[in-house]
Amino acid sequence: MSDSIQQEQIDQGVMETLRERDHSALSEQINPIDCTHNDIIELLAHYMALSEQDNDELFDDWFDNLNKEQHTVLKVFEVYRGQYEHQN
């Protein structure tokens, strides 16, 4: 699957969930994931650091090598972040 299609699917999921503002569906996706809190913190730190750089190729390579669970964590993170940004 290409980067743009994969990113578009994540973006679509984020927008749909933002419109719903229902966290129960999100927790159903996240709760069964087998990872530690440290795994999530490390993933988000890496995501934020690479997102702020101007090297799209480096970010794309990193993003493409994530597994499905890591993509789910990032999607839920973006949904929550979007909801908090739009509360103000």
C-alpha positions in Angstrom: 0.0 0.0 0.0 1.4 3.4 -0.9 2.3 6.1 1.6 -0.4 8.4 0.4 -3.2 5.8 0.5 -2.2 4.6 3.9 -2.0 8.2 5.3 -5.3 9.1 3.6 -7.0 6.1 5.4 -5.6 7.3 8.7 -6.7 10.9 8.0 -10.2 9.7 7.1 -10.4 7.7 10.3 -9.3 10.6 12.3 -11.8 13.0 10.7 -14.7 10.5 11.1 -13.9 10.0 14.8 -13.4 13.7 15.4 -16.9 14.3 14.0 -18.3 11.6 16.3 -16.4 12.6 19.4 -17.0 9.1 20.8 -14.0 7.8 22.7 -15.5 4.4 23.3 -14.8 3.3 19.8 -11.2 4.5 20.2 -10.7 2.7 23.4 -11.9 -0.5 21.8 -9.1 -0.1 19.3 -6.4 0.7 21.8 -7.2 -1.4 24.9 -6.4 -4.8 23.3 -3.0 -3.6 22.0 -0.2 -5.5 23.6 2.4 -2.8 24.5 3.8 -1.0 27.5 3.3 2.6 28.4 6.9 3.2 27.5 6.3 1.7 24.0 3.6 4.3 23.5 5.6 7.2 24.8 8.6 6.2 22.7 6.4 5.9 19.6 4.7 9.3 20.2 8.1 11.0 20.9 9.6 9.6 17.7 6.4 10.6 15.8 6.5 14.2 17.1 10.3 14.6 16.6 10.1 13.3 13.0 7.0 15.3 12.2 8.7 18.6 13.1 11.7 17.9 10.8 11.8 19.0 7.2 12.8 15.5 6.0 9.6 14.0 4.6 11.5 10.9 3.2 12.9 10.1 6.7 9.4 10.4 8.2 7.8 8.3 5.4 10.4 5.5 5.8 9.8 5.4 9.5 6.0 5.6 9.1 5.9 2.8 6.5 7.8 0.5 8.8 5.3 0.8 11.6 3.0 -2.2 12.4 -0.8 -2.0 12.4 -0.9 -1.5 16.2 1.5 1.4 16.0 -0.6 3.0 13.3 -3.7 2.6 15.5 -1.9 4.4 18.4 -0.9 7.3 16.1 -4.5 7.5 14.7 -6.0 7.7 18.2 -3.4 10.2 19.3 -4.2 12.4 16.4 -7.9 12.2 17.1 -7.4 13.1 20.8 -5.0 15.9 19.8 -7.5 17.3 17.3 -10.3 17.2 19.8 -8.3 19.1 22.4 -7.1 21.7 19.8 -10.7 22.4 18.7 -12.0 22.8 22.3 -10.5 26.3 22.6 
